[in-house]
Amino acid sequence: MLKQEEIAKGKPSGEFLTWEDLANMKYTWRVALETLRMIPPVFAGFRTVLKNIEFGGYLIPKGWKIFWATSMTHMDDNIFPEPTKFDPSRFENQASIPFGGGPRICPGIELARIETLVTIHHLVTRFKWELCNTDNFFCRNPTPAPSGGLPIAITPMNLM
């Protein structure tokens, strides 16, 4: 929030964010990645096995389709220590996987990053938020959603 306020204060009213501003939002991007890790919007996907592998004592033959559940990877403490702890700093030195990787990386990752950073910037610098429900749980059906909905009160800030 402080970085967003710092960027906003350095701009005349109505001036657009610059590439430099976006590049300075490193922590904000880590917050977005950690949010996507903890509550991934994509439930799962299929992959084709490229070579025979043994996993958990079972042979998985080349050519088979496997079902990959996103949250199983994101909540694996061998990959993400303390997986239930919200810790954006984990992405200072660790790759993220919400957008895939390698030849299957999402071609829209940079557009998504820009849209996410601009949206977060405007949401936290132009509005005050109040959560109207104290239920802090979510369900998966199959994608994550707050179990009691997400009622919030949003009030515009005085931008002068």
matplotlib code that plots the C-alpha trace (Angstrom):
import matplotlib.pyplot as plt

x = [0.0, 2.8, 4.5, 1.2, 0.7, 4.2, 3.7, 0.3, 1.7, 4.4, 1.9, -0.4, -4.1, -5.1, -1.6, -1.3, 1.1, 4.4, 6.4, 8.8, 5.9, 4.9, 8.6, 8.7, 5.6, 7.7, 6.1, 2.6, 3.3, 4.5, 1.3, -0.7, 1.4, 0.9, -2.8, -2.9, -0.8, -3.1, -6.4, -5.7, -8.4, -7.7, -8.7, -6.5, -5.3, -4.2, -0.7, 0.7, 3.4, 6.5, 8.4, 7.7, 8.0, 7.6, 5.7, 4.7, 5.5, 3.4, 4.5, 2.9, 3.5, 4.5, 1.5, -0.9, -2.8, -2.4, -4.6, -2.7, -4.5, -3.2, -3.8, -1.9, 1.2, 0.6, 0.0, 2.9, 5.3, 8.2, 7.7, 6.3, 7.4, 4.5, 2.0, -1.0, 0.9, 0.4, 4.0, 4.6, 8.3, 8.6, 8.5, 11.7, 13.8, 11.3, 9.5, 5.8, 3.5, 0.1, 0.9, 2.7, 6.2, 8.5, 6.8, 3.3, 3.7, 0.7, 1.3, -0.7, 1.4, 2.8, -0.6, -2.0, 0.8, 0.2, -3.6, -3.2, -0.7, -2.7, -6.0, -4.4, -2.9, -6.2, -8.2, -5.9, -5.2, -8.7, -11.0, -11.3, -12.4, -14.4, -15.1, -18.7, -18.4, -16.1, -16.3, -12.7, -13.4, -13.7, -15.0, -14.0, -16.7, -14.5, -12.8, -12.2, -14.9, -15.6, -18.0, -20.2, -19.7, -17.5, -19.6, -17.5, -18.2, -16.1, -16.0, -14.2, -11.3, -11.0, -8.4, -7.6]
y = [0.0, 2.4, 1.9, 2.6, 5.8, 6.9, 6.4, 8.2, 11.2, 11.6, 12.1, 15.0, 14.1, 12.1, 11.2, 7.6, 5.1, 4.6, 1.5, 2.7, 2.9, -0.7, -1.9, -0.4, -2.5, -5.6, -6.3, -5.8, -8.4, -10.8, -10.3, -11.1, -14.2, -15.4, -14.8, -16.9, -19.6, -19.9, -19.7, -20.6, -19.6, -22.7, -26.0, -28.4, -29.4, -32.4, -33.2, -35.9, -38.1, -37.7, -40.8, -43.7, -42.6, -44.2, -42.2, -43.5, -47.0, -46.9, -46.9, -44.2, -45.0, -42.6, -41.1, -41.4, -38.3, -37.2, -34.9, -32.2, -30.5, -27.0, -26.7, -30.0, -28.4, -25.0, -26.5, -29.0, -28.0, -29.6, -26.9, -24.0, -24.2, -23.3, -23.4, -22.1, -18.9, -15.9, -14.9, -12.8, -12.7, -16.3, -15.0, -13.0, -16.0, -18.7, -19.1, -18.9, -21.2, -19.5, -18.8, -22.0, -22.3, -23.4, -24.0, -23.9, -20.5, -18.3, -15.9, -13.3, -13.3, -9.7, -8.3, -10.0, -8.6, -5.0, -5.3, -6.7, -4.0, -1.1, -2.5, -3.0, 0.5, 2.2, 0.0, 0.8, 4.5, 5.6, 3.6, 2.6, -1.0, -2.6, -6.3, -6.8, -10.5, -11.9, -15.5, -16.2, -19.5, -20.5, -23.6, -25.2, -25.9, -26.6, -23.2, -21.3, -18.9, -17.3, -19.6, -16.7, -14.6, -11.5, -8.5, -5.4, -1.7, 0.4, 4.1, 6.5, 8.5, 12.2, 12.5, 16.2]
z = [0.0, 0.8, -2.5, -4.3, -2.3, -3.0, -6.8, -6.6, -4.7, -7.3, -10.1, -11.0, -10.9, -13.9, -15.1, -16.2, -14.7, -16.6, -17.3, -14.6, -12.1, -12.9, -12.7, -9.1, -8.0, -7.3, -3.9, -5.3, -8.0, -5.3, -3.4, -6.6, -7.2, -3.6, -3.8, -7.0, -5.4, -2.3, -4.2, -7.8, -10.3, -12.4, -10.7, -12.8, -16.2, -18.2, -19.3, -21.6, -20.2, -22.4, -21.2, -18.9, -15.3, -11.9, -9.3, -5.9, -6.9, -10.0, -13.6, -15.7, -19.4, -22.1, -23.9, -20.9, -19.9, -16.3, -14.3, -12.5, -9.6, -9.1, -5.4, -4.8, -6.1, -4.6, -1.1, -1.2, 1.7, -0.2, -2.9, -0.8, 2.9, 5.2, 2.3, 4.3, 5.4, 3.2, 2.4, -0.8, 0.0, -1.1, -4.7, -4.3, -5.2, -6.2, -9.5, -9.6, -11.5, -11.9, -15.5, -16.3, -17.5, -20.3, -23.7, -22.0, -20.4, -20.8, -23.7, -21.9, -18.7, -19.3, -20.2, -17.1, -14.9, -16.3, -15.8, -12.3, -11.2, -12.6, -11.1, -7.7, -7.8, -8.5, -6.1, -3.1, -3.9, -4.9, -2.6, 1.1, 1.6, 4.4, 4.6, 5.6, 6.4, 9.0, 7.6, 6.6, 4.8, 1.2, -0.6, -3.9, -6.4, -8.3, -8.2, -5.0, -3.7, -0.3, 1.5, 2.6, -0.5, -0.4, 0.6, 0.8, 1.2, -1.1, -0.6, -3.0, -1.4, -1.7, -4.4, -3.8]

ax = plt.figure().add_subplot(projection="3d")
ax.plot(x, y, z, "-o")
ax.set_aspect("equal")
plt.show()
